[in-house]
Amino acid sequence: MYLYVRVQDPESYYRDGPDGRIKARLEQASGERCLIVPYREFDLKLVQELRPRAIAMSGFGGHFQNREVSWFYGMDEVLHRADLPIICFCGSHQLLGYSFSQDLHAVERLYDLPMRRLEENEDLPRRAAGSPDYDLSGYFIADGFYPIRRLEDDPLFEGLPEVMTMRCSHYCEVKELPPGFDLLATSRHCRIEAIRHHSRPLYGTQFHPEAYESPFLDGQRLLENFARLVDNWWSHQTP
């Protein structure tokens, strides 16, 4: 069984989001059933009780500063202490960067880290301000399928070209590579696109491999590679 940790707040968890489609794609790639778990109900105790083969953590909308840091304590605990394969997408990739760069229990609030500002006359799409107190119209926003360049060989990229095409949907990014991680992939708009822990099967991707669409199917192959990585990891564990 896989766990898919969905970072979505209670008022919208049961009515919004592509959860069923992502669950089905993880199941198709792995041949395993996948259980969706809301992030505020997720912690190491639950992982120890359910004993999944792997964990995927979702991207998410909204802003870090609108969520209590304590809501992420369970994810933080699992990221540091769970001994099994984990992959984090987009917003959870950013949380992974926070989690290994600082002690979440010692900070009062996490804040979004937007990508670069747009030049005044730059020929790129703008997005209207979402709210009076959070204007994104002057920032670069990645929204679509983008080239992602592999920097290191890794089982996660087996059979994929050096320049992959992956779905991106983000305006923030991980600014600095967290201690203990290798940089696996980059893009022209975002330096830290994929990372891997030095000694654990713990991955983060700023892009969304789970959101592939024909003809851009590199994300599907990446999910299949992660599933093979999971099988290989478990085959080497002592019963």
C-alpha positions in Angstrom: 0.0 0.0 0.0 1.0 3.6 -0.7 0.0 6.6 1.3 -0.8 9.9 -0.6 -0.6 12.8 1.9 -2.9 15.5 0.6 -2.1 19.0 1.8 -5.6 20.5 1.7 -7.5 22.1 4.6 -10.6 20.4 6.1 -13.2 22.8 4.6 -12.2 21.8 1.0 -10.7 18.3 1.5 -13.9 16.4 0.7 -15.1 18.5 -2.2 -12.1 19.9 -4.1 -9.0 18.7 -5.9 -7.8 16.0 -8.3 -7.2 13.4 -5.5 -8.9 10.5 -7.1 -7.0 10.9 -10.4 -3.6 11.1 -8.6 -4.5 8.1 -6.4 -5.3 6.1 -9.6 -2.1 7.1 -11.3 0.0 6.1 -8.2 -1.8 2.8 -8.2 -1.3 2.2 -11.9 2.4 3.0 -11.7 3.0 0.8 -8.6 0.4 -2.0 -8.7 -0.4 -1.1 -5.1 -3.5 0.3 -3.5 -3.1 3.9 -2.4 -4.8 5.5 0.6 -5.3 9.3 0.7 -4.5 10.9 4.1 -5.2 14.5 5.0 -1.9 16.1 6.1 -3.2 17.3 9.5 -4.1 13.7 10.4 -0.7 12.4 9.3 2.2 11.5 11.5 4.8 8.8 12.2 2.5 6.9 14.5 0.0 6.5 11.6 2.9 5.3 9.3 3.9 2.8 11.8 0.4 1.5 12.2 -0.4 1.3 8.4 3.1 0.2 7.3 2.9 1.5 3.7 5.5 0.6 1.1 6.0 4.2 0.1 4.6 7.7 0.7 3.9 10.5 -1.8 3.2 14.0 -0.5 1.1 16.4 -2.6 1.5 19.9 -4.0 -0.9 22.4 -2.6 -2.5 25.8 -3.3 -2.7 28.7 -0.8 0.1 30.2 1.1 2.5 28.8 3.8 1.9 31.9 6.0 -1.9 31.1 6.1 -1.2 27.7 7.8 -0.1 27.1 11.3 3.4 25.6 11.4 2.1 23.0 13.8 -0.1 21.6 11.0 3.1 20.4 9.3 4.6 18.8 12.4 3.4 15.3 11.4 4.9 15.6 7.9 8.1 16.9 9.3 8.4 14.0 11.7 7.9 11.5 8.9 10.4 13.2 6.6 13.1 13.0 9.3 12.3 9.6 10.8 10.4 7.3 8.5 12.6 4.5 7.0 10.9 4.0 3.6 10.8 5.6 0.2 9.1 9.1 0.1 8.6 11.5 -2.8 7.3 15.1 -2.3 5.7 17.1 -5.1 5.8 20.9 -5.5 4.5 22.5 -2.2 5.6 19.4 -0.2 9.0 19.7 -2.0 9.2 23.2 -0.6 8.2 21.9 2.8 11.0 19.4 2.5 13.4 22.2 1.9 12.2 24.0 5.0 12.2 20.9 7.1 15.9 20.1 6.5 17.1 23.7 6.7 15.6 24.6 10.0 13.8 23.3 13.1 10.1 23.8 12.4 9.4 23.6 16.1 11.5 26.7 16.6 9.7 29.0 14.0 6.5 30.8 14.4 5.5 30.9 10.7 6.7 29.7 7.3 6.5 32.1 4.4 6.2 31.7 0.7 9.4 32.2 -1.3 8.4 33.6 -4.7 10.5 33.2 -7.8 12.1 36.1 -9.5 10.3 39.4 -10.2 9.4 40.1 -13.8 11.1 42.9 -15.7 8.8 45.8 -16.5 8.7 45.1 -20.2 9.3 41.4 -20.1 7.2 39.4 -22.6 5.8 36.9 -20.2 2.2 36.3 -19.0 1.1 38.0 -15.8 -1.4 36.7 -13.3 -4.0 39.1 -11.8 -3.6 39.6 -8.0 -5.4 36.9 -6.1 -6.2 39.2 -3.2 -5.4 42.8 -2.1 -2.8 41.5 0.4 -1.0 39.1 -1.9 -0.2 40.5 -5.4 1.5 38.0 -7.7 1.2 40.1 -10.8 4.8 41.2 -10.7 6.3 37.7 -10.3 7.2 34.9 -12.7 4.7 32.1 -12.4 5.4 28.7 -14.0 2.2 27.2 -15.3 2.4 24.6 -18.1 4.8 21.9 -19.4 8.4 23.0 -19.1 11.8 21.5 -20.0 13.6 20.0 -16.9 17.3 19.2 -17.3 18.8 16.2 -15.5 22.0 17.0 -13.6 22.7 13.5 -12.2 21.9 10.0 -13.1 19.4 8.4 -10.7 17.0 5.5 -10.8 14.2 8.1 -10.6 15.2 9.2 -14.2 15.8 5.8 -15.8 14.8 5.7 -19.4 14.1 9.5 -19.5 15.9 12.0 -21.7 18.4 14.4 -20.3 15.9 17.2 -20.9 12.5 16.0 -19.7 9.1 17.7 -20.1 7.2 18.0 -16.9 4.1 19.9 -15.6 4.9 22.9 -13.5 2.4 24.9 -11.5 4.2 27.1 -8.9 5.3 30.7 -8.2 7.5 29.8 -5.2 10.7 27.6 -5.0 13.3 26.2 -2.7 16.0 28.9 -2.6 18.9 26.9 -1.1 19.7 23.2 -1.4 19.0 21.7 2.1 21.9 20.1 4.0 22.2 16.4 3.2 20.6 16.5 -0.3 21.9 16.3 -3.8 20.6 18.4 -6.7 19.3 16.1 -9.4 17.5 18.4 -11.9 17.1 22.1 -12.8 15.3 24.3 -15.3 15.8 27.8 -16.7 13.2 29.2 -14.4 13.9 27.3 -11.2 17.3 26.1 -10.1 16.2 23.4 -7.6 13.8 21.2 -9.6 14.6 17.8 -8.0 16.5 16.7 -5.0 17.5 13.4 -3.3 18.7 12.7 0.2 22.3 11.5 0.4 21.6 8.2 2.2 17.8 7.7 2.2 15.2 7.1 -0.6 13.8 10.6 0.0 13.0 12.8 -3.0 11.5 16.1 -3.8 10.4 17.5 -7.2 9.3 21.1 -7.7 7.5 19.9 -10.9 4.4 17.7 -10.9 5.2 14.2 -12.4 1.7 13.1 -11.3 0.1 15.7 -13.6 1.3 14.3 -16.9 -0.8 14.6 -20.0 -0.4 13.2 -23.5 1.9 13.8 -25.4 4.0 14.8 -22.4 4.3 11.5 -20.6 7.7 11.8 -18.9 5.9 12.2 -15.5 4.2 8.9 -16.0 7.6 7.2 -16.5 9.0 9.0 -13.4 6.2 7.6 -11.3 6.9 4.1 -12.7 10.6 4.5 -11.9 9.7 5.5 -8.4 7.6 2.4 -8.0 10.6 0.3 -9.2 12.8 2.1 -6.8 10.4 1.3 -4.0 10.3 -2.4 -4.9 14.1 -2.5 -5.1 14.5 -0.8 -1.8 12.2 -3.2 0.0 13.9 -6.2 -1.6 17.1 -5.3 0.2 15.5 -4.8 3.6 16.0 -7.5 6.3 12.7 -9.2 7.1 
